């Protein structure tokens, strides 16, 4: 059977940005589905969007550039949500059939806004981000990447997330900002929280959302107290 191809309507003048976003979205979907960067081809991305493969080169110089942009966008989205939670932004709500409306809003949002409640809100948002965006989370942390040096490769955006945790810990009472251990504490906190979340995502029918949030709270209490 011949492969079907649905051609995208040509972009009008000034609509190149919209096509770029479609290319990024298609690449993200294909990466999350395959789980392997090496399996991604520009031809497949172009077919997903409905354009000729050479059109991608109008926006990205090669596959590595496209993957790097997709990856950075995903991490920047997570960092933005973490900082929104830290700064007391509107609590993220969910509509899981396993939780009541009362559990949709973390208790951190009802407590006085302090550095400690801000840190707790960030942990809660990290949990909900992972559970509600499993494909994006897999894109960030579960895709098998091509190993080896890359030309003009900037620092991996994973460090943006660590930076957000460092900022939150540095704001805690006691002037931790001047301590050498702040970065180490942030890495410990994030690594432990990420492990708890990853286990929960692997056992969706055994770990409920409320239990996950409670485990995150327990983790924070232990690390901050220590």
Residue pairs with C-beta under 8 A, 6 or more apart in sequence:
5 47
5 50
6 50
7 50
7 51
8 19
8 22
8 49
8 50
8 51
11 18
11 19
16 58
16 59
19 49
19 51
19 55
19 59
20 59
22 49
23 45
23 49
23 51
23 56
23 59
23 60
23 66
24 66
24 69
24 70
24 73
26 45
26 48
26 49
27 40
27 45
27 66
27 67
27 70
28 70
28 73
28 74
28 135
28 136
28 139
29 48
29 135
30 39
30 40
30 44
30 45
30 48
31 37
31 40
31 67
31 70
31 139
31 143
32 135
32 136
32 138
32 139
32 143
33 135
34 40
35 138
35 142
35 143
35 144
36 143
36 144
37 67
37 143
37 144
37 145
37 146
38 144
38 146
40 63
40 67
41 63
42 53
42 56
42 63
42 66
43 53
45 53
45 56
45 66
46 52
46 53
46 55
46 56
56 66
60 66
60 69
64 146
64 150
64 153
68 150
68 153
68 154
70 139
71 139
71 140
71 156
71 157
72 157
74 136
74 139
74 140
75 140
75 157
75 158
75 160
75 161
76 157
76 160
77 136
78 126
78 129
78 140
78 161
79 160
79 161
79 163
79 164
81 92
81 125
81 129
82 122
82 125
82 126
82 161
82 164
82 165
83 164
84 90
84 125
85 91
85 92
85 118
85 121
85 122
85 124
85 125
86 118
86 119
86 121
86 122
86 164
86 167
86 168
87 118
88 109
88 113
88 118
88 121
91 104
91 105
91 106
91 109
91 121
92 124
92 125
92 128
92 129
92 132
93 104
93 105
94 104
94 128
94 131
94 132
94 209
95 104
96 209
98 208
98 209
99 208
99 209
99 210
103 209
103 210
103 213
106 120
106 121
106 124
106 213
108 117
108 118
108 120
108 121
108 124
109 121
111 117
115 168
115 171
115 172
115 173
116 172
116 224
118 168
118 171
119 168
119 169
119 172
119 220
119 224
120 216
120 217
120 220
122 164
122 165
122 168
123 193
123 216
123 217
123 219
123 220
124 213
124 216
126 193
126 194
126 197
126 216
127 193
127 197
127 200
127 209
127 212
127 213
127 216
128 209
129 137
130 137
130 197
130 198
130 200
130 201
131 197
131 200
131 201
131 209
131 212
134 201
137 201
140 158
141 194
141 198
161 190
162 183
162 186
162 187
162 190
165 186
165 187
165 189
165 190
166 182
166 183
166 186
168 186
169 176
169 182
169 185
169 186
169 189
170 176
170 177
170 182
171 177
172 224
176 182
176 185
185 223
188 223
189 219
189 220
189 223
192 219
192 223
193 216
193 219
196 212
196 215
196 216
196 219
197 212
199 207
200 207
200 212
